[in-house]
Amino acid sequence: MTHYTGAVPAAQRPTDWRLLGACAGLDPDRWFPRPGDTLAVQAAKSICFGCPSMLRCASQALTRREDWGVWGGLSEGQRATIRKKYKAHQLENPARLEAAVYGALHFELNPTETLRSVWDDNTCVLPGGHLGWKSASTSFSFHGISITPKQLSFLLDRGHKAVGQVRRSPDCPVVECVHPRHLMDAEERRQRVVAERAARADTNQLAA
């Protein structure tokens, strides 16, 4: 026997995704580390990576153009890169949003990869003894640290981080070349200028 009254049962309201977040109840300051505090950024990201609301959080941050903090596992720089690559309406497509977020976080979510394997997987031989970078992205994140292909090339070849910006040497005419022997950091460029000036001075003395 039933007691049907004709009333429509109240629909259950969906749970707010923010309440399901791994950060719920935690100190929000943990997701707004000081600029340059890499360890704090990595700590915040590590919580995001296991969060069921990661994509929703990242989507909101991209839509609202959040400039500060870690949202959905994405740092400020990673969000800026995604916004440059995609228009706002493109990120309304769930599949494209997911691809953009996981693409930005690929190297962090696959920690077994090494910088050397990243280099081997993404470089290609160009005519004339040059090397190109397969990906269209001008930078990527590796364990929470943003790095460019040219910086990676310099680091693997020289064994130490570059001083200042890494640029093509004046002898390399190929804009997209990332061959380590065709690149120079700020210190190497300075040394080259000093050497060229010394050579000109010697030439002038001989000609006098």
LORONU-972881 format. One record per residue (C-alpha): residue in one letter; y, x, z; residue number from 0. Coordinates in steps of 0.2 Angstrom, whole numbers. Layout:
residues N
@residuo a py Y px X pz Z num NUM
...
This chain:
residues 208
@residuo m py 0 px 0 pz 0 num 0
@residuo t py 17 px 6 pz -4 num 1
@residuo h py 35 px 2 pz 1 num 2
@residuo y py 44 px 4 pz -16 num 3
@residuo t py 62 px 0 pz -15 num 4
@residuo g py 67 px 4 pz -32 num 5
@residuo a py 78 px 19 pz -26 num 6
@residuo v py 78 px 35 pz -36 num 7
@residuo p py 72 px 49 pz -25 num 8
@residuo a py 85 px 62 pz -22 num 9
@residuo a py 83 px 77 pz -33 num 10
@residuo q py 80 px 94 pz -23 num 11
@residuo r py 95 px 105 pz -26 num 12
@residuo p py 91 px 122 pz -33 num 13
@residuo t py 92 px 136 pz -21 num 14
@residuo d py 107 px 147 pz -23 num 15
@residuo w py 102 px 163 pz -31 num 16
@residuo r py 113 px 173 pz -19 num 17
@residuo l py 103 px 167 pz -4 num 18
@residuo l py 87 px 174 pz -12 num 19
@residuo g py 95 px 191 pz -15 num 20
@residuo a py 88 px 206 pz -6 num 21
@residuo c py 106 px 210 pz 0 num 22
@residuo a py 107 px 193 pz 9 num 23
@residuo g py 111 px 196 pz 27 num 24
@residuo l py 115 px 214 pz 25 num 25
@residuo d py 132 px 223 pz 27 num 26
@residuo p py 141 px 220 pz 10 num 27
@residuo d py 150 px 237 pz 12 num 28
@residuo r py 133 px 245 pz 7 num 29
@residuo w py 136 px 240 pz -11 num 30
@residuo f py 154 px 246 pz -11 num 31
@residuo p py 152 px 265 pz -8 num 32
@residuo r py 166 px 277 pz -9 num 33
@residuo p py 169 px 284 pz -27 num 34
@residuo g py 158 px 299 pz -30 num 35
@residuo d py 146 px 295 pz -15 num 36
@residuo t py 130 px 297 pz -26 num 37
@residuo l py 118 px 295 pz -12 num 38
@residuo a py 126 px 279 pz -6 num 39
@residuo v py 126 px 272 pz -24 num 40
@residuo q py 107 px 277 pz -26 num 41
@residuo a py 103 px 268 pz -9 num 42
@residuo a py 112 px 252 pz -15 num 43
@residuo k py 103 px 253 pz -32 num 44
@residuo s py 86 px 255 pz -24 num 45
@residuo i py 88 px 238 pz -15 num 46
@residuo c py 94 px 230 pz -31 num 47
@residuo f py 79 px 236 pz -41 num 48
@residuo g py 67 px 226 pz -30 num 49
@residuo c py 78 px 210 pz -29 num 50
@residuo p py 73 px 194 pz -38 num 51
@residuo s py 91 px 190 pz -41 num 52
@residuo m py 95 px 206 pz -50 num 53
@residuo l py 98 px 199 pz -67 num 54
@residuo r py 108 px 184 pz -60 num 55
@residuo c py 119 px 196 pz -50 num 56
@residuo a py 122 px 208 pz -65 num 57
@residuo s py 127 px 193 pz -76 num 58
@residuo q py 139 px 186 pz -63 num 59
@residuo a py 147 px 204 pz -61 num 60
@residuo l py 149 px 206 pz -80 num 61
@residuo t py 156 px 188 pz -83 num 62
@residuo r py 168 px 190 pz -69 num 63
@residuo r py 172 px 208 pz -74 num 64
@residuo e py 169 px 215 pz -57 num 65
@residuo d py 177 px 232 pz -57 num 66
@residuo w py 170 px 239 pz -40 num 67
@residuo g py 154 px 241 pz -32 num 68
@residuo v py 135 px 240 pz -36 num 69
@residuo w py 130 px 223 pz -43 num 70
@residuo g py 113 px 219 pz -50 num 71
@residuo g py 109 px 237 pz -49 num 72
@residuo l py 123 px 242 pz -61 num 73
@residuo s py 137 px 254 pz -56 num 74
@residuo e py 155 px 252 pz -61 num 75
@residuo g py 152 px 264 pz -76 num 76
@residuo q py 137 px 255 pz -82 num 77
@residuo r py 145 px 238 pz -82 num 78
@residuo a py 160 px 246 pz -92 num 79
@residuo t py 148 px 253 pz -104 num 80
@residuo i py 139 px 236 pz -107 num 81
@residuo r py 156 px 227 pz -109 num 82
@residuo k py 161 px 240 pz -122 num 83
@residuo k py 145 px 237 pz -131 num 84
@residuo y py 144 px 218 pz -131 num 85
@residuo k py 156 px 204 pz -132 num 86
@residuo a py 157 px 192 pz -118 num 87
@residuo h py 149 px 178 pz -128 num 88
@residuo q py 134 px 189 pz -133 num 89
@residuo l py 130 px 192 pz -114 num 90
@residuo e py 128 px 173 pz -112 num 91
@residuo n py 111 px 175 pz -121 num 92
@residuo p py 98 px 178 pz -107 num 93
@residuo a py 87 px 189 pz -118 num 94
@residuo r py 102 px 200 pz -124 num 95
@residuo l py 108 px 201 pz -106 num 96
@residuo e py 91 px 206 pz -99 num 97
@residuo a py 90 px 219 pz -113 num 98
@residuo a py 107 px 226 pz -109 num 99
@residuo v py 104 px 227 pz -90 num 100
@residuo y py 87 px 235 pz -92 num 101
@residuo g py 93 px 247 pz -106 num 102
@residuo a py 107 px 253 pz -94 num 103
@residuo l py 95 px 256 pz -80 num 104
@residuo h py 80 px 262 pz -90 num 105
@residuo f py 80 px 280 pz -84 num 106
@residuo e py 82 px 274 pz -66 num 107
@residuo l py 68 px 261 pz -67 num 108
@residuo n py 56 px 274 pz -75 num 109
@residuo p py 58 px 289 pz -63 num 110
@residuo t py 43 px 298 pz -70 num 111
@residuo e py 54 px 303 pz -84 num 112
@residuo t py 62 px 320 pz -83 num 113
@residuo l py 78 px 326 pz -92 num 114
@residuo r py 67 px 336 pz -103 num 115
@residuo s py 57 px 321 pz -109 num 116
@residuo v py 73 px 311 pz -111 num 117
@residuo w py 79 px 325 pz -123 num 118
@residuo d py 63 px 326 pz -132 num 119
@residuo d py 62 px 307 pz -135 num 120
@residuo n py 80 px 305 pz -141 num 121
@residuo t py 84 px 320 pz -151 num 122
@residuo c py 81 px 321 pz -170 num 123
@residuo v py 83 px 335 pz -183 num 124
@residuo l py 98 px 334 pz -195 num 125
@residuo p py 100 px 344 pz -211 num 126
@residuo g py 108 px 361 pz -209 num 127
@residuo g py 100 px 366 pz -193 num 128
@residuo h py 109 px 352 pz -182 num 129
@residuo l py 102 px 340 pz -170 num 130
@residuo g py 106 px 322 pz -168 num 131
@residuo w py 104 px 309 pz -154 num 132
@residuo k py 94 px 294 pz -159 num 133
@residuo s py 102 px 281 pz -147 num 134
@residuo a py 119 px 273 pz -151 num 135
@residuo s py 124 px 275 pz -132 num 136
@residuo t py 137 px 289 pz -129 num 137
@residuo s py 130 px 291 pz -111 num 138
@residuo f py 115 px 286 pz -100 num 139
@residuo s py 111 px 285 pz -82 num 140
@residuo f py 98 px 296 pz -74 num 141
@residuo h py 93 px 293 pz -56 num 142
@residuo g py 111 px 285 pz -54 num 143
@residuo i py 120 px 299 pz -62 num 144
@residuo s py 129 px 296 pz -78 num 145
@residuo i py 127 px 310 pz -91 num 146
@residuo t py 131 px 312 pz -110 num 147
@residuo p py 119 px 319 pz -123 num 148
@residuo k py 130 px 334 pz -125 num 149
@residuo q py 130 px 337 pz -106 num 150
@residuo l py 111 px 336 pz -106 num 151
@residuo s py 109 px 348 pz -120 num 152
@residuo f py 121 px 360 pz -112 num 153
@residuo l py 112 px 359 pz -95 num 154
@residuo l py 94 px 361 pz -102 num 155
@residuo d py 100 px 376 pz -112 num 156
@residuo r py 111 px 385 pz -100 num 157
@residuo g py 102 px 380 pz -84 num 158
@residuo h py 118 px 374 pz -75 num 159
@residuo k py 130 px 360 pz -76 num 160
@residuo a py 145 px 362 pz -88 num 161
@residuo v py 162 px 365 pz -83 num 162
@residuo g py 173 px 352 pz -89 num 163
@residuo q py 170 px 343 pz -105 num 164
@residuo v py 156 px 348 pz -117 num 165
@residuo r py 162 px 349 pz -135 num 166
@residuo r py 156 px 355 pz -152 num 167
@residuo s py 161 px 373 pz -156 num 168
@residuo p py 174 px 376 pz -170 num 169
@residuo d py 160 px 382 pz -181 num 170
@residuo c py 150 px 366 pz -181 num 171
@residuo p py 156 px 353 pz -193 num 172
@residuo v py 144 px 339 pz -189 num 173
@residuo v py 152 px 327 pz -177 num 174
@residuo e py 136 px 319 pz -170 num 175
@residuo c py 127 px 336 pz -167 num 176
@residuo v py 120 px 340 pz -150 num 177
@residuo h py 112 px 356 pz -154 num 178
@residuo p py 115 px 367 pz -138 num 179
@residuo r py 120 px 382 pz -148 num 180
@residuo h py 133 px 372 pz -156 num 181
@residuo l py 141 px 366 pz -140 num 182
@residuo m py 153 px 374 pz -128 num 183
@residuo d py 160 px 369 pz -111 num 184
@residuo a py 178 px 372 pz -105 num 185
@residuo e py 173 px 389 pz -97 num 186
@residuo e py 165 px 395 pz -113 num 187
@residuo r py 180 px 389 pz -124 num 188
@residuo r py 192 px 398 pz -112 num 189
@residuo q py 181 px 414 pz -114 num 190
@residuo r py 181 px 412 pz -133 num 191
@residuo v py 200 px 411 pz -133 num 192
@residuo v py 202 px 426 pz -122 num 193
@residuo a py 190 px 436 pz -134 num 194
@residuo e py 199 px 431 pz -150 num 195
@residuo r py 216 px 436 pz -142 num 196
@residuo a py 209 px 453 pz -138 num 197
@residuo a py 201 px 455 pz -155 num 198
@residuo r py 218 px 451 pz -163 num 199
@residuo a py 227 px 463 pz -152 num 200
@residuo d py 215 px 477 pz -156 num 201
@residuo t py 218 px 473 pz -175 num 202
@residuo n py 236 px 473 pz -173 num 203
@residuo q py 236 px 490 pz -164 num 204
@residuo l py 225 px 497 pz -178 num 205
@residuo a py 237 px 491 pz -191 num 206
@residuo a py 252 px 498 pz -182 num 207
